[in-house]
């Protein structure tokens, strides 16, 4: 097994899962090694971000409130928070169209692993099926992207 290639794909998959298996053939890795490395990296990052999302979102809210209070103390008007951005609309559209399975499968794949895991935790954090669905989505997407890289484009 090519450990340098494994760790390279592992760390790429922790942040941008959709392109993690692309360097696999160039690093001399087999199809299954690429799938395993991408799945492991994506699942490890998703595990941390999914279960720490409450803490992370709370800290971000405290930081935003601190900046807002500082601006008010300096007699400045704080900027208004945007309610519906383009990304928020896309996430809500996916949620309404595909439901829990769609969000769990595709939010980490298309956004990024940390942001996608936090979105899933925010929408479906109370349901026990959400993290196993994320893992199933990681396995499916790692297999699909590896098939594309190894057998279609190579």
VEXFI-595440 format. One line per field, with one value per residue: x, y, z of N, C-alpha, C, O, CB in turn; residue number from 1. Coordinates in pm, whole numbers, plus 32768, in hexadecimal, padded with zeros to 4 digits. Glycine has a CB too. Layout:
BEGIN
n_c1	X; ... $
n_c2	Y; ... $
n_c3	Z; ... $
ca_c1	X; ... $
ca_c2	Y; ... $
ca_c3	Z; ... $
c_c1	X; ... $
c_c2	Y; ... $
c_c3	Z; ... $
o_c1	X; ... $
o_c2	Y; ... $
o_c3	Z; ... $
cb_c1	X; ... $
cb_c2	Y; ... $
cb_c3	Z; ... $
n	NUM; ... $
% end
This chain:
BEGIN
n_c1	8054; 8031; 8091; 80C3; 8022; 7F2C; 7F0D; 7F13; 7E26; 7D73; 7D89; 7D40; 7C39; 7BC7; 7B7F; 7B2A; 7A69; 7A03; 7AC8; 7B91; 7BEE; 7C6B; 7D8E; 7DDC; 7E1A; 7F06; 7FAE; 7FE9; 7F33; 7E41; 7CEB; 7C49; 7CE7; 7CE3; 7BCF; 7BB3; 7C61; 7BED; 7AED; 7B2D; 7BAE; 7AE1; 7A15; 7A90; 7AB7; 79AF; 793D; 79B2; 795D; 7845; 77F3; 785D; 77DD; 7712; 77A1; 785B; 77B2; 773A; 7818; 7858; 7774; 778A; 7872; 781A; 7759; 77FB; 7895; 77C7; 776A; 7852; 785D; 776F; 77B4; 786D; 77D6; 7787; 76CE; 7676; 76A3; 758A; 7520; 7516; 73F6; 738F; 7466; 7509; 757E; 74F6; 73F4; 7420; 7460; 7371; 72C4; 732B; 72FB; 71E0; 719F; 722D; 723C; 729D; 7355; 73C3; 7442; 74FA; 7595; 75F4; 7637; 7732; 77D0; 77B7; 77D2; 78A6; 795C; 7965; 78A6; 77C5; 778E; 774C; 7665; 75BA; 75AE; 7532; 7433; 73D7; 7436; 73C6; 7362; 73AA; 73FE; 7492; 75B4; 7614; 75A8; 7641; 773A; 7702; 76CB; 77CB; 785D; 77D6; 77FE; 7918; 7951; 78D0; 7955; 7A56; 7A2F; 79F5; 7AEB; 7BAC; 7B4B; 7AB9; 7B23; 7C33 $
n_c2	7F89; 80DC; 81C3; 82D5; 8336; 82E0; 837E; 8478; 847F; 8451; 853F; 8601; 85B4; 85F8; 86FF; 874E; 8683; 8631; 863A; 859A; 8499; 84BB; 84DB; 83D2; 82FF; 836E; 8367; 8262; 81B4; 80B4; 8078; 802C; 807C; 8191; 81C4; 816C; 821E; 831B; 82F8; 82C9; 83BC; 8479; 841A; 842D; 8544; 8596; 851A; 85A7; 86B2; 8698; 8644; 870D; 87EC; 8880; 8905; 8996; 8A3D; 8ACE; 8B5A; 8BF6; 8C97; 8D23; 8DB3; 8E54; 8EEC; 8F72; 9014; 90AF; 9138; 91CA; 9274; 9304; 9384; 9436; 94EB; 94A3; 941E; 92D3; 91E0; 9150; 9002; 8F1F; 8E7F; 8DC1; 8D39; 8CDF; 8BE2; 8B86; 8B70; 8AA4; 89CC; 89B1; 8975; 887C; 87EF; 87F4; 876E; 8674; 861A; 8582; 84B8; 851C; 8609; 859C; 84F8; 85A4; 86AB; 86AE; 865E; 871A; 881D; 883E; 8764; 87B7; 8891; 881F; 874D; 87DD; 885C; 8781; 872A; 8805; 8808; 86FA; 8692; 861D; 852B; 83D5; 8350; 83F4; 8414; 830A; 8308; 83D1; 8354; 827B; 830A; 8376; 828D; 823E; 8321; 832E; 823F; 826F; 8358; 82EF; 8223; 82C2; 834C; 827C; 81C9; 824D; 8351; 831C $
n_c3	8000; 7FB3; 8083; 808C; 7FBD; 8022; 810D; 809A; 7FF9; 80C9; 8167; 80AB; 8084; 8176; 8163; 805A; 7FCB; 7ED4; 7E0F; 7E68; 7E1B; 7D2A; 7D0D; 7D33; 7C64; 7BFB; 7CD0; 7CE5; 7D58; 7DA0; 7D37; 7E15; 7EEC; 7ECD; 7EF2; 7FFA; 8082; 8049; 80B5; 81C3; 820F; 81DD; 8287; 8384; 83A3; 838B; 8469; 8540; 8507; 84FB; 85FD; 8696; 8646; 86CA; 8796; 86F9; 865D; 872B; 8791; 86B2; 86A7; 879A; 8760; 868C; 8713; 87C8; 871D; 86B7; 879E; 87D7; 86FB; 8725; 8813; 87B5; 8733; 8634; 8522; 8519; 8412; 8368; 8389; 827F; 8216; 8156; 8093; 7F5D; 7F7F; 8063; 7FF7; 7F3D; 7FE7; 8079; 7FA8; 7F54; 803E; 804A; 7F60; 7F58; 805D; 8198; 814D; 805F; 80B7; 816F; 80C8; 7FFA; 8051; 80E6; 8010; 7F37; 7FAC; 808E; 8163; 827E; 8286; 820C; 82C0; 83A2; 8349; 8326; 8431; 84A2; 8426; 8444; 8538; 861B; 85CD; 85C7; 84E5; 8441; 844B; 8408; 8302; 828D; 828D; 81E3; 80FB; 80D2; 8094; 7FA8; 7F01; 7EFB; 7E78; 7D83; 7D1D; 7D0A; 7C4F; 7B71; 7B56; 7B38; 7A72; 79AA; 7962; 7954 $
ca_c1	8000; 8077; 8064; 80C4; 7FA8; 7EB9; 7EFD; 7EF3; 7D97; 7D2E; 7D82; 7CF0; 7BAD; 7B91; 7B4B; 7ADF; 7A56; 79DD; 7B3F; 7BFA; 7C25; 7CA8; 7E1C; 7DF4; 7E66; 7F89; 7FFF; 8000; 7ED9; 7DD8; 7C64; 7C19; 7D34; 7CAD; 7B4C; 7BC8; 7C9E; 7B8B; 7A84; 7B64; 7BC1; 7A5F; 79CD; 7AD3; 7A96; 791F; 7925; 79D6; 790A; 77B9; 77D9; 7889; 779B; 76CD; 7806; 7893; 774D; 772A; 788B; 7849; 770B; 77C5; 78D0; 77C9; 771B; 7866; 78B2; 7752; 776E; 78C3; 7834; 770C; 77FA; 78B5; 776D; 7780; 765D; 76A7; 7661; 751E; 753C; 74C5; 739D; 738B; 74CF; 74FE; 75A0; 7486; 7387; 7445; 7456; 72E3; 728A; 7354; 72B4; 7153; 7190; 7264; 7228; 730F; 73B7; 7408; 749D; 7566; 75EB; 762F; 766B; 77C4; 7814; 77BC; 7802; 7925; 793C; 793E; 782B; 7758; 776E; 7706; 75DF; 756D; 7598; 74D2; 73AE; 73AE; 748C; 737D; 733F; 741C; 7427; 74D8; 7643; 7628; 758D; 76B7; 77A2; 76D7; 76E2; 785C; 7884; 779E; 7840; 79A4; 7950; 78A8; 79C1; 7AC7; 7A0C; 7A08; 7B79; 7BFC; 7B19; 7A7F; 7B7C; 7CBF $
ca_c2	8000; 815B; 8211; 8363; 834E; 82CE; 83F3; 84EB; 847A; 845E; 85CB; 864A; 8590; 8638; 8784; 874F; 85F5; 8614; 862E; 8557; 8422; 84DE; 84BB; 8345; 82B6; 83AA; 8340; 81D2; 816F; 8068; 80AC; 8014; 80D0; 8219; 81C7; 8161; 829A; 8387; 82DA; 82DC; 844B; 84BC; 83EF; 8464; 85D3; 85A1; 84F2; 8616; 8728; 867B; 8640; 878A; 885C; 88D6; 8958; 89F1; 8AA1; 8B24; 8BB3; 8C59; 8CF5; 8D7A; 8E0C; 8EB6; 8F45; 8FC6; 907A; 9108; 918E; 9226; 92DB; 9359; 93D6; 949E; 9538; 947B; 93C3; 9251; 91B4; 90F2; 8F7B; 8EF7; 8E10; 8D5B; 8D46; 8C7B; 8B5F; 8B5D; 8B44; 8A22; 8968; 899C; 8932; 87EF; 87B4; 87E1; 8712; 85EF; 85F4; 8560; 8468; 8575; 8661; 854B; 84C5; 8603; 8727; 86A5; 864A; 8792; 8892; 880B; 8709; 87FB; 88DF; 87C2; 8704; 8839; 8870; 8709; 872B; 886F; 87DF; 8673; 8667; 85CF; 84A8; 837A; 831B; 8455; 83FA; 8294; 832D; 841A; 82F0; 8233; 8367; 837D; 8213; 8244; 838A; 8308; 81D9; 82AD; 83AD; 8299; 81E4; 8328; 836B; 8208; 817D; 82A0; 83BC; 82F5 $
ca_c3	8000; 7FA7; 80F6; 806A; 7F71; 807B; 8164; 8044; 7FDB; 8149; 8190; 8049; 809B; 81EE; 8145; 7FDC; 7FB1; 7E49; 7DBA; 7EB5; 7DDB; 7CA9; 7D02; 7D4E; 7BFE; 7BE9; 7D43; 7CDC; 7DB3; 7D60; 7D47; 7E9D; 7F48; 7EC2; 7F32; 808C; 80B5; 8042; 8116; 824A; 8228; 81E3; 82FF; 83FA; 83AE; 83A1; 84F3; 8596; 84ED; 8517; 868C; 86D5; 8602; 872B; 87D6; 8695; 863C; 87A0; 8797; 8646; 86CF; 8801; 871E; 8642; 8776; 87FF; 86B9; 86AF; 8816; 87C8; 869A; 8767; 8875; 876C; 86EF; 85A8; 850B; 84E9; 8396; 837B; 835D; 820E; 823A; 80EF; 802E; 7EF2; 7FB7; 80B8; 7FA0; 7F05; 8051; 8095; 7F33; 7F5C; 80B0; 8028; 7EF0; 7F70; 80E8; 81EC; 8102; 8002; 8101; 81A9; 805D; 7F9E; 808C; 80F7; 7F8F; 7EE4; 7FF5; 80BF; 81D0; 82FA; 8278; 81F2; 833B; 83FD; 8312; 8349; 84C1; 84C2; 83FB; 846E; 85A4; 8680; 8597; 85D5; 8463; 83EF; 843A; 83B1; 8278; 825D; 8270; 816C; 808D; 80BB; 804E; 7F21; 7EB3; 7EE6; 7E0F; 7D05; 7CEA; 7CE5; 7BCF; 7B09; 7B45; 7B0D; 7A00; 7941; 7936; 7952 $
c_c1	8057; 8045; 8065; 8046; 7F2B; 7EA3; 7EE0; 7E5D; 7D45; 7D1C; 7D39; 7C5C; 7B74; 7B56; 7AF9; 7AD5; 7A40; 7A55; 7BAE; 7C39; 7C6C; 7D3E; 7E3D; 7E43; 7EF4; 7FE7; 8019; 7FA7; 7E70; 7D51; 7C37; 7C67; 7D03; 7C27; 7B5C; 7C01; 7C3A; 7B1C; 7AB5; 7B75; 7B3E; 7A12; 7A0C; 7AB0; 7A02; 78FA; 7940; 7976; 7878; 779D; 7809; 783F; 7750; 772E; 783C; 7830; 7734; 779E; 7885; 77E0; 773E; 7824; 7886; 778B; 7783; 788A; 7840; 7752; 77E0; 78A0; 77CD; 774D; 7845; 7856; 7769; 7707; 7694; 765F; 75F5; 7545; 74DF; 7474; 73A2; 73F3; 74BA; 751B; 7530; 7410; 73A2; 7435; 73C4; 729F; 72AE; 7309; 7223; 7141; 71BB; 7259; 72AA; 737C; 7406; 746B; 7514; 75C7; 7639; 7661; 7701; 780F; 7822; 77EF; 7893; 7900; 7916; 78B9; 77B4; 772E; 7726; 7678; 7586; 754D; 7532; 7444; 737F; 7403; 7448; 7358; 73BA; 744E; 7486; 756D; 765D; 7609; 7601; 7725; 7780; 76EA; 7775; 788B; 7854; 77E9; 78D3; 79AD; 7932; 7918; 7A3B; 7AAB; 7A21; 7A9B; 7BC4; 7BCC; 7AE0; 7AE5; 7C0E; 7CDC $
c_c2	807C; 81B9; 82A6; 8389; 8343; 834B; 8471; 84EF; 848A; 84F2; 8623; 8631; 85D0; 86C1; 8789; 86C1; 85D6; 8604; 85DE; 84E2; 8440; 84BE; 8427; 82FB; 82EC; 838B; 82AA; 8182; 8120; 80AA; 80A0; 8065; 8160; 8226; 81C4; 81E2; 830D; 8372; 82F2; 8370; 8496; 8499; 8427; 84F7; 85E6; 857D; 8566; 868C; 8711; 8684; 86BC; 8803; 88B8; 8937; 89C0; 8A60; 8B00; 8B87; 8C1D; 8CC2; 8D56; 8DDF; 8E7A; 8F1C; 8FA4; 9036; 90E0; 9169; 91F2; 9297; 933A; 93B4; 9449; 94F5; 951E; 941E; 933F; 9228; 914C; 906A; 8F57; 8E7C; 8D9F; 8D77; 8CDA; 8BEF; 8B2D; 8B2C; 8ABA; 89B4; 894B; 8954; 889D; 87AA; 8797; 8777; 8684; 85C0; 85D2; 8514; 84C1; 85D1; 8610; 8518; 8534; 8685; 871C; 8699; 86CD; 880D; 8879; 87B5; 8755; 8845; 8884; 8774; 875D; 8855; 87FA; 8708; 8795; 8846; 875D; 863D; 8610; 8543; 844E; 8349; 8378; 8437; 8378; 82B1; 837E; 83B7; 829F; 828A; 8376; 8303; 8216; 82AA; 836C; 829F; 8217; 8304; 835A; 824F; 8247; 8341; 82F5; 81CA; 81D3; 8304; 8394; 8294 $
c_c3	8000; 8015; 80DC; 801D; 7FC7; 80CF; 8114; 8027; 805B; 816E; 812A; 8063; 8117; 81D0; 80C4; 7FA7; 7F1E; 7DEC; 7DFC; 7E6C; 7D57; 7CA5; 7D17; 7CE4; 7BEB; 7C5D; 7D47; 7D3A; 7D65; 7D7C; 7DD9; 7F04; 7F45; 7F06; 7FCA; 80C6; 80B5; 80A9; 81A5; 826B; 8235; 8261; 837E; 840E; 83CB; 8431; 8552; 8584; 850F; 85AD; 86D6; 869C; 8663; 876C; 8774; 8673; 86B0; 87AA; 8729; 8668; 873B; 87C2; 86D2; 86A2; 87B3; 879D; 86AF; 8725; 880E; 8767; 86D8; 87CD; 8832; 871A; 8659; 8598; 84D5; 846A; 83B5; 8343; 82EB; 8235; 81D4; 8084; 7FC4; 7F29; 8013; 8065; 7F66; 7F6C; 806F; 8022; 7F34; 7FCD; 808D; 7FBB; 7F12; 8000; 8130; 81A1; 80A2; 8047; 8136; 813E; 8018; 7FDA; 80A8; 8074; 7F42; 7F2D; 801E; 8137; 8250; 82EF; 8261; 826E; 839E; 83CC; 8336; 83DE; 84E8; 849C; 843C; 84E1; 860C; 864F; 8597; 854E; 8418; 83E0; 83EF; 831E; 823C; 8237; 81F3; 80EF; 806C; 806C; 7FBC; 7ECB; 7E9B; 7E77; 7D87; 7CCB; 7CC2; 7C63; 7B5D; 7AED; 7B08; 7A8B; 7990; 790B; 792D; 78E3 $
o_c1	80BC; 7FDC; 8012; 8007; 7ECD; 7E33; 7E9C; 7E1D; 7CDC; 7CAE; 7CFB; 7C0A; 7AFA; 7B03; 7A8D; 7B2E; 7A67; 7A48; 7C20; 7CB0; 7CA4; 7D6C; 7EB2; 7EA8; 7F50; 8061; 8058; 7FCE; 7E4C; 7D46; 7C04; 7C2E; 7CF9; 7C0E; 7B1A; 7BD5; 7C32; 7AF2; 7A6C; 7B4E; 7B2F; 79D4; 79C4; 7A8F; 79DC; 78A2; 78F0; 7944; 7834; 773D; 77E2; 7860; 774F; 7711; 784B; 7856; 771B; 7788; 78A9; 77F1; 7720; 7826; 78AC; 7789; 7765; 789D; 7858; 773B; 77D0; 78C2; 77D2; 7722; 7859; 7883; 774C; 76E0; 76DA; 75E9; 7603; 7585; 7466; 74A9; 73B8; 73DC; 7462; 74D6; 750F; 73D0; 7349; 7401; 739E; 7249; 7259; 72DD; 71EF; 70DE; 7176; 726B; 7316; 73F2; 7480; 74DA; 7587; 763F; 76B0; 76B2; 774B; 7882; 788F; 7832; 78EF; 7891; 78AF; 7865; 7749; 76B7; 76CC; 761D; 7513; 74DD; 74E3; 73E7; 730C; 7415; 748A; 7332; 7425; 74C1; 74C5; 75A1; 76B7; 764A; 761F; 7765; 77D8; 7715; 779A; 78D7; 789F; 780E; 7908; 7A07; 7973; 7936; 7A7F; 7B05; 7A59; 7AC4; 7C15; 7C1E; 7AD7; 7AFB; 7C60; 7D4F $
o_c2	8082; 81F7; 82EF; 83EF; 8390; 837D; 84CB; 8557; 84CA; 851D; 8686; 868D; 85DE; 86F1; 87C3; 868F; 856B; 85C5; 85DF; 84CA; 83E5; 8489; 8402; 82BC; 82A0; 8394; 8278; 8116; 8146; 8107; 8101; 808F; 81A2; 8288; 8210; 820F; 8358; 83D1; 832B; 839C; 84E9; 84F0; 844E; 8521; 863D; 85BB; 8583; 86C3; 876D; 86C3; 86D3; 8874; 8931; 89AE; 8A35; 8AD5; 8B77; 8BFC; 8C90; 8D38; 8DCD; 8E54; 8EEF; 8F93; 9018; 90A9; 9158; 91E0; 9264; 930B; 93B3; 9426; 94B2; 9542; 9577; 93D9; 933D; 9248; 90FB; 9062; 8F6F; 8E1D; 8D2B; 8DC4; 8C85; 8B90; 8AB6; 8ACA; 8A66; 8948; 88D6; 88FF; 8848; 8738; 872C; 872E; 8624; 8549; 8600; 852F; 84B2; 85E4; 863C; 850E; 8526; 86C8; 8778; 86C4; 86EB; 8860; 889D; 87BE; 8736; 8839; 8898; 875C; 8730; 8865; 880C; 86E8; 8781; 885E; 8753; 85C4; 85C1; 84EE; 8477; 831C; 834D; 8440; 8376; 8278; 8370; 83C4; 8282; 825A; 8380; 8310; 81F4; 828C; 838D; 82A4; 81F7; 82FB; 837D; 823F; 8223; 834C; 8309; 819A; 81A3; 830A; 83E5; 8269 $
o_c3	8046; 8008; 8111; 803A; 7FB9; 80D7; 8145; 8038; 8059; 8191; 8150; 805B; 8122; 821D; 80C3; 7F61; 7EEF; 7D83; 7DCC; 7E7D; 7D1B; 7C40; 7D0E; 7D05; 7BCE; 7C4F; 7DA5; 7D66; 7CF5; 7DCC; 7E12; 7F69; 7FAC; 7F4D; 8011; 8130; 8116; 80EB; 81F7; 82D8; 828E; 829E; 83DA; 847D; 841A; 846C; 85AA; 85E5; 853C; 85D8; 8748; 86BE; 864F; 8779; 8798; 866D; 869A; 87C9; 8740; 864A; 8736; 87EA; 86D7; 8685; 87CE; 87C6; 86A0; 8712; 883A; 877F; 86C1; 87DD; 886F; 86C5; 8609; 85F6; 8470; 8458; 8411; 82DA; 82F3; 826E; 81F7; 8027; 7FD2; 7F04; 8011; 8089; 7F5E; 7F4C; 807F; 8038; 7F17; 7FBE; 80AE; 7FBC; 7EED; 801B; 810A; 81B3; 8096; 8017; 812B; 8158; 7FFD; 7F99; 8085; 806A; 7F11; 7EF0; 7FD5; 816A; 828B; 8348; 829C; 8282; 83E6; 841D; 835F; 8405; 8544; 84E8; 8466; 84EB; 864F; 869F; 856B; 8546; 83B7; 8371; 839B; 82C6; 81C6; 81CF; 81A2; 8086; 7FF7; 800D; 7F61; 7E5A; 7E30; 7E23; 7D23; 7C54; 7C62; 7C11; 7AF5; 7A79; 7AAE; 7A3D; 791E; 7892; 7902; 78D4 $
cb_c1	7FA1; 8060; 80BA; 8142; 7F9E; 7ECE; 7F7A; 7F43; 7D72; 7D7B; 7E0C; 7D15; 7B9F; 7BFE; 7BBD; 7B23; 79E0; 7984; 7B73; 7BC2; 7BB8; 7C93; 7E68; 7D75; 7E1C; 7F7C; 7FBB; 808F; 7E94; 7DD8; 7C02; 7C23; 7DCA; 7CA1; 7AF5; 7C25; 7D18; 7B50; 7A55; 7BEB; 7C12; 7A0D; 79CA; 7B6B; 7ABC; 78D4; 797C; 7A66; 7916; 7792; 781B; 7920; 773C; 7687; 7877; 78B9; 76CB; 7722; 790D; 7824; 768F; 780F; 792B; 775A; 76D6; 78E2; 78CA; 76CE; 777D; 793F; 77FB; 76A1; 785B; 791E; 7782; 7804; 75F5; 7696; 76C9; 749C; 752E; 751D; 730E; 72FF; 755C; 7560; 7625; 745A; 7371; 74D5; 749F; 729D; 72BC; 73ED; 72BA; 7117; 71DF; 72F3; 71CC; 72E1; 7371; 73A4; 7452; 752C; 7599; 75CF; 7620; 77E5; 77C7; 7735; 77A9; 798D; 79B1; 79AA; 7837; 7780; 77ED; 7755; 75E4; 75BA; 761B; 74F8; 73AD; 73B6; 74C6; 72FF; 7304; 73F7; 73AE; 74C6; 7687; 75D1; 750B; 76E9; 77B3; 7643; 76A7; 78A8; 784C; 770A; 7832; 79E3; 78E9; 782B; 79E8; 7AE4; 7979; 79C3; 7BB7; 7BFA; 7AB1; 7A04; 7B6F; 7CE5 $
cb_c2	8001; 819A; 81F2; 8387; 82ED; 8255; 8407; 84E4; 83F5; 8414; 8601; 8620; 84FA; 8645; 87E5; 87AD; 85C2; 8682; 86B7; 8527; 83BF; 8572; 850C; 8301; 82BB; 8440; 836D; 81B4; 81D2; 7FD5; 8062; 7F81; 80CB; 8242; 8151; 80EB; 82BF; 8391; 8249; 8294; 8487; 8498; 8357; 8453; 861C; 8547; 8478; 8643; 8750; 85F0; 85C7; 879C; 8828; 8881; 8902; 89A4; 8A5E; 8ACE; 8B62; 8C13; 8CA9; 8D26; 8DBD; 8E6F; 8EF2; 8F70; 9039; 90B6; 9139; 91DA; 929A; 9303; 9381; 945F; 95CC; 9435; 9402; 91E5; 9179; 9126; 8F16; 8EDA; 8E41; 8D52; 8D3B; 8C9C; 8B66; 8BD1; 8BA9; 8A25; 8998; 8A22; 8974; 87E3; 8810; 8864; 8743; 85EE; 857F; 850F; 83F6; 85C7; 86A6; 84D5; 847A; 8622; 8747; 8630; 85E4; 87AD; 88AF; 887F; 86AC; 885C; 8944; 8763; 86CC; 88BC; 8883; 8689; 8744; 88F0; 87CF; 8613; 86DD; 8619; 84B5; 8304; 8301; 84DE; 83F6; 8222; 837D; 847D; 8292; 8208; 83EE; 8386; 8196; 8267; 840F; 82D2; 816C; 8301; 8415; 8234; 81B3; 83AA; 8391; 81A0; 811E; 82E9; 8430; 82B8 $
cb_c3	8079; 7F19; 816D; 8018; 7EFE; 80D6; 81B7; 7FC1; 7F94; 81B9; 81A7; 7FB8; 80A5; 8257; 813B; 7F74; 8001; 7E15; 7D95; 7F38; 7DC4; 7C8C; 7D65; 7D60; 7B7B; 7BD9; 7DC4; 7CF9; 7E13; 7D92; 7CEB; 7EBE; 7F24; 7E2F; 7F03; 80AC; 8060; 7FB6; 8106; 8258; 81B9; 816B; 8306; 83EF; 832E; 8340; 8519; 857A; 845C; 84E3; 86C7; 86C2; 859A; 8796; 880C; 8616; 8613; 881F; 878B; 85C3; 8702; 886A; 86BE; 85F2; 87E6; 881F; 8630; 86AD; 8893; 8797; 861A; 87AA; 88C7; 8710; 8708; 8579; 84A7; 8554; 8334; 8339; 83D3; 8193; 824A; 80B0; 806E; 7E80; 8004; 8112; 7F2E; 7ED1; 80D0; 80B1; 7EB1; 7F71; 812A; 7FFB; 7E7A; 7F48; 80EF; 8263; 80B5; 7FB7; 8177; 81F5; 7FF7; 7F37; 810F; 814F; 7F3B; 7EAE; 8072; 80E5; 81EB; 8322; 8205; 8186; 837B; 840A; 8278; 8322; 850C; 847A; 8365; 83F8; 85E6; 86A9; 8507; 862B; 8410; 8429; 84C0; 83E1; 826F; 82C8; 82E8; 8179; 80AF; 8141; 8096; 7F27; 7EFB; 7F69; 7E2E; 7D19; 7D52; 7D54; 7BD0; 7B31; 7BCC; 7B79; 7A2D; 7975; 7992; 79D6 $
n	1; 2; 3; 4; 5; 6; 7; 8; 9; 10; 11; 12; 13; 14; 15; 16; 17; 18; 19; 20; 21; 22; 23; 24; 25; 26; 27; 28; 29; 30; 31; 32; 33; 34; 35; 36; 37; 38; 39; 40; 41; 42; 43; 44; 45; 46; 47; 48; 49; 50; 51; 52; 53; 54; 55; 56; 57; 58; 59; 60; 61; 62; 63; 64; 65; 66; 67; 68; 69; 70; 71; 72; 73; 74; 75; 76; 77; 78; 79; 80; 81; 82; 83; 84; 85; 86; 87; 88; 89; 90; 91; 92; 93; 94; 95; 96; 97; 98; 99; 100; 101; 102; 103; 104; 105; 106; 107; 108; 109; 110; 111; 112; 113; 114; 115; 116; 117; 118; 119; 120; 121; 122; 123; 124; 125; 126; 127; 128; 129; 130; 131; 132; 133; 134; 135; 136; 137; 138; 139; 140; 141; 142; 143; 144; 145; 146; 147; 148; 149; 150; 151; 152; 153; 154 $
% end
